Amino acid sequence: MDRPQANAVQMVDDARVRVTRFEFAPNAETGWHEHGFDYVITAITDCHMLLEEPTGKSREVSVNAGESYRRDKGVRHNVINNGNGLMCFVEVELK
């Protein structure tokens, strides 16, 4: 399926962290990627995500605006805006 690409803007990239703001139009995706660092996501808007995983399965995840979660390095997935409006979050990678 052809989807629009999410917009990623790097805000900080130094020896300790990389901070990136992601904005997704409805149905936009990050594309397949693997996280090389532990990371924290903080939702700016309510985020209704569809996560495609290497197993071929997909799962829906919702993160409310202002909430955060963290994951360990090595996560591989494609993140898709599964909602009807703009989806935005900030990702902080811990180097």
SERO-4910 file (N, C-alpha, C, O; in steps of 0.05 Angstrom, whole numbers):
BEGIN
 pado doro    nc1    nc2    nc3   cac1   cac2   cac3    cc1    cc2    cc3    oc1    oc2    oc3
  Met    A     17    -24      0      0      0      0     18     25      0     37     26     15
  Asp    A     11     44    -17     26     69    -19     14     89      1     -9     97     -1
  Arg    A     31     98     20     21    117     40     39    142     39     62    140     31
  Pro    A     29    165     48     46    189     50     66    184     72     62    169     91
  Gln    A     89    198     70    110    196     89    106    216    112     98    239    108
  Ala    A    110    207    137    109    225    160    132    245    157    153    240    145
  Asn    A    128    269    169    148    290    169    164    288    195    153    289    216
  Ala    A    190    285    192    208    283    216    227    307    216    241    312    196
  Val    A    227    322    238    245    345    241    263    340    265    253    338    288
  Gln    A    289    339    260    308    335    282    311    361    297    317    382    285
  Met    A    308    360    323    309    384    339    336    386    354    346    408    359
  Val    A    346    363    362    372    362    377    386    336    368    373    315    365
  Asp    A    412    338    363    427    314    358    456    319    368    472    332    355
  Asp    A    461    309    392    488    313    404    499    286    413    489    265    406
  Ala    A    519    287    430    532    262    439    515    245    457    520    221    460
  Arg    A    494    257    469    478    243    489    450    235    479    440    214    486
  Val    A    437    253    463    409    248    455    405    257    426    419    273    416
  Arg    A    384    245    414    373    255    389    343    259    394    329    241    402
  Val    A    334    284    389    305    291    393    293    297    366    303    314    351
  Thr    A    272    283    359    259    286    333    229    290    337    216    275    352
  Arg    A    218    309    324    188    314    324    177    301    299    186    307    276
  Phe    A    157    283    302    144    270    280    116    280    277    101    282    297
  Glu    A    108    287    252     81    295    246     70    277    224     84    274    203
  Phe    A     47    267    228     34    248    209      7    259    200    -10    264    217
  Ala    A      3    262    174    -24    265    164    -39    239    168    -26    218    173
  Pro    A    -65    239    166    -79    213    168    -68    193    147    -64    200    124
  Asn    A    -63    169    156    -53    147    140    -23    149    133    -13    132    119
  Ala    A     -9    170    142     19    172    137     35    152    154     26    143    174
  Glu    A     59    146    144     76    126    158    104    135    161    114    153    147
  Thr    A    119    122    179    147    127    182    163    111    161    184    120    152
  Gly    A    152     89    152    168     69    137    181     50    156    184     57    180
  Trp    A    190     27    147    202      7    164    229     18    174    245     29    159
  His    A    233     15    200    258     23    212    264      7    238    246     -4    250
  Glu    A    289      6    245    297     -7    270    311     14    288    328     29    279
  His    A    303     14    313    314     33    332    341     24    342    344      2    353
  Gly    A    361     41    338    388     35    346    395     44    374    417     38    384
  Phe    A    376     57    387    379     67    415    354     62    430    332     60    419
  Asp    A    356     61    457    333     62    474    319     89    468    333    108    461
  Tyr    A    293     90    471    279    115    464    254    120    481    243    101    492
  Val    A    246    145    482    222    154    495    205    170    475    216    187    461
  Ile    A    179    164    475    160    179    458    142    194    477    131    184    496
  Thr    A    137    220    470    117    236    484     97    246    464    105    260    444
  Ala    A     72    240    467     51    248    449     44    277    452     40    287    474
  Ile    A     44    292    429     36    320    429      5    321    424     -9    337    436
  Thr    A     -4    304    406    -33    301    401    -41    273    410    -24    257    416
  Asp    A    -67    268    411    -75    240    415    -65    224    391    -69    232    368
  Cys    A    -51    202    397    -39    186    376    -53    159    374    -52    143    392
  His    A    -65    154    351    -78    129    345    -61    115    324    -63    121    300
  Met    A    -43     98    333    -23     86    316    -30     57    308    -41     42    324
  Leu    A    -23     51    283    -23     23    274      6     16    271     21     28    256
  Leu    A     15     -4    286     43    -13    285     45    -39    269     34    -59    277
  Glu    A     59    -38    247     64    -62    231     90    -73    242    110    -59    246
  Glu    A     90   -100    247    113   -113    260    125   -134    241    111   -143    223
  Pro    A    150   -141    246    164   -160    228    151   -187    226    155   -202    207
  Thr    A    134   -194    245    121   -220    244     99   -221    223     88   -242    217
  Gly    A     93   -197    211     71   -195    192     45   -187    205     25   -182    192
  Lys    A     45   -186    232     21   -177    246     22   -147    250     43   -134    249
  Ser    A     -2   -135    255     -4   -107    261    -20   -105    288    -36   -122    294
  Arg    A    -14    -83    302    -30    -78    326    -35    -49    329    -19    -32    321
  Glu    A    -58    -43    341    -66    -15    346    -58     -7    374    -61    -21    393
  Val    A    -46     18    375    -38     29    401    -47     58    402    -44     72    382
  Ser    A    -59     66    424    -67     94    428    -51    105    451    -49     93    472
  Val    A    -41    129    447    -27    144    468    -39    172    469    -39    186    449
  Asn    A    -50    179    492    -63    205    495    -42    228    495    -19    224    504
  Ala    A    -51    251    486    -33    275    486    -22    279    515    -37    278    534
  Gly    A      4    284    516     17    288    541     28    263    554     44    265    573
  Glu    A     20    239    545     30    215    556     56    206    542     61    214    519
  Ser    A     72    190    556     98    180    546    100    150    549     86    138    566
  Tyr    A    117    138    533    125    110    537    154    107    528    164    124    513
  Arg    A    167     86    537    195     81    528    198     53    518    183     35    526
  Arg    A    217     49    501    223     22    490    254     19    489    269     39    488
  Asp    A    262     -6    488    291    -12    486    299    -12    457    283    -15    439
  Lys    A    325     -8    452    335     -9    425    329    -36    412    325    -56    427
  Gly    A    329    -37    386    324    -61    372    296    -65    362    290    -83    346
  Val    A    277    -47    371    249    -48    361    249    -43    331    262    -24    322
  Arg    A    236    -60    316    233    -57    287    204    -56    280    188    -74    288
  His    A    195    -35    266    167    -32    259    163    -10    239    182      5    231
  Asn    A    138     -7    230    128     15    213    105     27    229     86     13    236
  Val    A    107     53    234     86     67    249     68     82    230     78     97    213
  Ile    A     42     79    232     22     91    214      2    106    231     -7     96    252
  Asn    A     -6    130    222    -27    145    235    -53    131    228    -62    132    205
  Asn    A    -66    119    247    -91    104    243   -115    121    251   -137    111    252
  Gly    A   -111    147    256   -132    165    263   -141    182    240   -131    180    217
  Asn    A   -160    200    245   -172    217    225   -159    245    223   -164    260    205
  Gly    A   -143    252    243   -130    279    244   -100    277    245    -89    255    245
  Leu    A    -88    300    248    -59    302    250    -50    287    275    -62    289    296
  Met    A    -28    272    273    -16    257    296     12    268    299     27    270    279
  Cys    A     20    275    323     46    287    328     57    276    354     43    275    374
  Phe    A     83    269    353     97    261    378    126    269    376    137    274    354
  Val    A    139    271    399    168    276    401    182    251    410    173    239    430
  Glu    A    203    243    396    218    219    403    246    228    413    259    244    400
  Val    A    254    218    436    280    223    447    295    197    448    288    178    462
  Glu    A    317    196    432    334    172    432    357    177    451    370    198    450
  Leu    A    363    157    468    384    159    488    409    145    478    409    120    475
  Lys    A    429    160    471    453    150    459    471    137    480    493    127    474
***
